[in-house]
Amino acid sequence: MNEFHNPVLLSESVSALKIKKDGVYVDVTFGGGGHSKEILKKLNKNGKLIVFDQDKQAILENKILDERIIVMNTNFRYLKNCLTSISINKIDGIIADLGVSSFQINTKRGFSFNSDLELDMRMNQSSSLSALEVLNEYDKENLSRILKEHADFNNSKKLAERIVSYRRKKDIQNSNDILNIFEGCFYVPKKNQFFARIFQAIRIEVNDELNALKDLLKASLNLLNPSGRLVVISYHSIEDRIVKTFMKYGHFEAFVKKDFFGNQFHPFTLINKKPILPSSEEMNSNNRSRSAKMRVAEVNKLSNMQFDDV
Ligand SMILES: C[S@@+](CC[C@H](N)C(=O)[O-])C[C@H]1O[C@@H](n2cnc3c(N)ncnc32)[C@H](O)[C@@H]1O
């Protein structure tokens, strides 16, 4: 048990990478380094591991002294440029364990509705947009959009109206304000799920998580070698939908692309038709793993279509 973060689906995800001893791998969500340490165990001295995390504290607190590791304290949406900057053009596998770490939830950044903290929610502490700006400055339409697009709320307009009318009387500052805003809006036995979705919508907006994920997936197509593996663990249905569609079609809409000559674009083979879930033992011992879904895809030999077209 790692106090910083207990890695989810650890052995399943690392074995899904099908690691070649001398291969080049990227862990785009380093966090407490749980997955990275396991990958390093499988590499020989010629193997390489490049890790990304946009949270400086995660990088500083979990240093791994190993010559085979290269650390990038930045958003994984810049994967391609960062790898180019260190002269790496092709890699053998990517692992992404999305979302926030337990450490981040326990910091005083207001990620959780169970503690009355100022609403910040930035994974990257030097980025400019915080939850306070989203909640106090976004107009009603924008608030409704994020509640709909980031948390599937069908009544997003009404919920956005609540936020706007509350803040006419008082600035929104902390988690308690959120609880007060939505008093009486939820079916009581589902209170926790309701607030988890509200917080999810705000957090995704603050960290631009869905666009970053799409940028990462697009970059993976050009970077992964044939037979390279893409392993993604997601924690809510919106992320999972994006990953599932991308692995199936190589882009973000559910249809098969064809080029001028009618060649179909099938960049990946899905290794498992259904997502892999944690065992019941893991779910019981690590609450955070309960919503995890892992998808694995392997890159096919290059098709006639240019991946740049995606
Ligand atoms: C669930 S934790 C990963 C835990 C890690 N696999 C482990 O075993 O300790 C997710 C981590 O990814 C980072 N992260 C999330 N989105 C990111 C992004 N777009 N770019 C870079 N880091 C990101 C977060 O800051 C967090 O530290």
The ligand as a Gaussian input file, in Angstrom:
#p B3LYP/6-31G(d) Opt

LIG

0 1
 C       -4.472000       8.340000     -11.094000
 S       -3.021000       9.217000     -10.905000
 C       -1.814000       8.113000     -11.508000
 C       -1.297000       7.205000     -10.459000
 C       -0.107000       6.372000     -10.901000
 N       -0.443000       5.489000     -11.989000
 C        0.449000       5.584000      -9.742000
 O        0.527000       4.357000      -9.840000
 O        0.809000       6.174000      -8.722000
 C       -3.092000      10.372000     -12.201000
 C       -1.897000      11.298000     -12.267000
 O       -1.858000      11.809000     -13.594000
 C       -1.666000      13.182000     -13.577000
 N       -2.354000      13.720000     -14.752000
 C       -3.675000      13.684000     -15.018000
 N       -3.930000      14.273000     -16.200000
 C       -2.736000      14.679000     -16.692000
 C       -2.340000      15.340000     -17.877000
 N       -3.234000      15.749000     -18.800000
 N       -1.023000      15.570000     -18.074000
 C       -0.103000      15.176000     -17.158000
 N       -0.421000      14.577000     -15.990000
 C       -1.724000      14.310000     -15.768000
 C       -2.246000      13.673000     -12.279000
 O       -1.587000      14.861000     -11.869000
 C       -1.990000      12.492000     -11.347000
 O       -0.790000      12.658000     -10.628000

